[in-house]
Amino acid sequence: MNRRAKAERQGRRAETIAAWWLRLHGWRILAQRARVPGGEVDLVAKRGRTLAFVEVKARSSEHAAGLALDRNRLRRVAVAAERLAARYGRDCNVIRIDALYVVPRRWPRHVPDVWNG
């Protein structure tokens, strides 16, 4: 298996883990890999009146996962989130961009509102 295919498989696996983690914490998954011109969001999740566009990062450490989510990547997620908000956020009063880090032998870490800090 080539490097790209392996990374794709690991990314899909991490997104599946992240989706289940969110479900176990009361979130409903509305979409996976939601694509629009200019960007993509790994997961679109809703809990109550909060809508979260979730970027999933799977790396060997939480530090590495955090570094993988740079400003440029977040900007692309923000563009996609802005374009998808009308579709998914009709009755939501909080719309945000979250990150979810998937690291081997650790519980996933959900970081709310990474776009604003």
PLY file of the C-alpha trace (Angstrom):
ply
format ascii 1.0
element vertex 117
property float x
property float y
property float z
element edge 116
property int vertex1
property int vertex2
end_header
0.00 0.00 0.00
1.41 3.40 -0.91
1.87 6.24 1.56
-1.11 8.26 0.34
-3.50 5.31 0.51
-2.30 4.48 4.01
-2.78 8.08 5.15
-6.27 8.10 3.63
-7.19 4.90 5.46
-5.82 6.25 8.76
-7.70 9.51 8.26
-11.01 7.74 7.66
-10.42 5.55 10.71
-9.71 8.63 12.85
-12.88 10.30 11.58
-14.90 7.20 12.50
-13.38 7.19 16.00
-14.07 10.93 16.33
-17.68 10.52 15.21
-18.29 7.81 17.79
-16.58 9.86 20.50
-18.86 12.79 19.73
-21.95 10.56 19.66
-21.04 9.17 23.08
-20.92 12.75 24.34
-24.37 13.67 23.07
-23.58 14.99 19.60
-25.50 14.02 16.49
-23.38 13.64 13.35
-25.06 15.45 10.46
-22.35 14.92 7.83
-18.94 13.40 7.28
-16.45 14.86 4.81
-18.76 17.68 3.79
-17.20 19.30 0.69
-17.87 22.67 -0.86
-15.86 24.78 -3.29
-12.91 26.10 -1.32
-12.81 23.57 1.50
-13.94 20.50 3.37
-15.11 19.77 6.89
-14.39 16.34 8.38
-17.50 16.21 10.58
-20.58 18.36 11.03
-22.07 17.74 14.47
-24.95 19.17 16.47
-25.81 19.09 20.15
-28.77 21.09 21.31
-28.58 24.44 19.56
-24.82 24.22 18.98
-23.47 23.35 15.56
-19.82 22.33 15.31
-17.70 21.94 12.22
-15.07 19.49 13.44
-11.58 19.07 12.00
-10.12 15.68 12.95
-6.37 15.25 13.26
-4.74 11.86 13.85
-1.07 11.97 14.73
1.42 10.13 16.90
1.10 12.73 19.68
-1.35 15.43 20.70
1.35 18.04 20.13
1.85 16.83 16.55
-1.92 16.86 15.99
-2.13 20.44 17.22
0.70 21.50 14.92
-1.06 19.87 11.95
-4.00 22.22 12.46
-2.32 25.45 11.37
-3.96 28.78 10.51
-3.99 27.99 6.79
-5.86 24.71 7.35
-8.25 26.41 9.78
-8.94 29.13 7.22
-10.00 26.49 4.66
-12.26 24.85 7.25
-13.73 28.28 8.07
-14.55 28.90 4.40
-16.29 25.52 4.18
-18.11 26.09 7.49
-19.37 29.47 6.33
-20.74 27.92 3.15
-22.30 24.96 5.00
-23.80 26.94 7.90
-26.99 27.77 6.03
-27.56 24.08 5.28
-27.03 22.75 8.81
-27.37 25.64 11.25
-30.91 26.90 10.81
-32.04 26.59 14.43
-28.59 26.95 16.06
-27.55 29.92 18.14
-23.90 28.81 18.44
-21.90 27.87 15.36
-18.23 27.10 15.83
-15.18 25.24 14.55
-13.85 22.49 16.82
-10.87 20.17 16.62
-10.72 16.57 17.70
-7.31 14.97 18.16
-6.97 11.20 17.81
-3.73 9.83 19.28
-2.77 6.17 19.78
-3.44 4.72 23.25
-5.22 7.86 24.48
-8.81 9.03 24.61
-9.65 11.45 21.81
-9.40 15.10 22.84
-12.18 17.46 21.75
-11.13 21.12 21.61
-14.12 23.44 21.20
-13.99 26.70 19.25
-10.42 26.47 17.91
-11.02 29.22 15.35
-11.52 31.86 18.08
-8.88 30.51 20.42
0 1
1 2
2 3
3 4
4 5
5 6
6 7
7 8
8 9
9 10
10 11
11 12
12 13
13 14
14 15
15 16
16 17
17 18
18 19
19 20
20 21
21 22
22 23
23 24
24 25
25 26
26 27
27 28
28 29
29 30
30 31
31 32
32 33
33 34
34 35
35 36
36 37
37 38
38 39
39 40
40 41
41 42
42 43
43 44
44 45
45 46
46 47
47 48
48 49
49 50
50 51
51 52
52 53
53 54
54 55
55 56
56 57
57 58
58 59
59 60
60 61
61 62
62 63
63 64
64 65
65 66
66 67
67 68
68 69
69 70
70 71
71 72
72 73
73 74
74 75
75 76
76 77
77 78
78 79
79 80
80 81
81 82
82 83
83 84
84 85
85 86
86 87
87 88
88 89
89 90
90 91
91 92
92 93
93 94
94 95
95 96
96 97
97 98
98 99
99 100
100 101
101 102
102 103
103 104
104 105
105 106
106 107
107 108
108 109
109 110
110 111
111 112
112 113
113 114
114 115
115 116
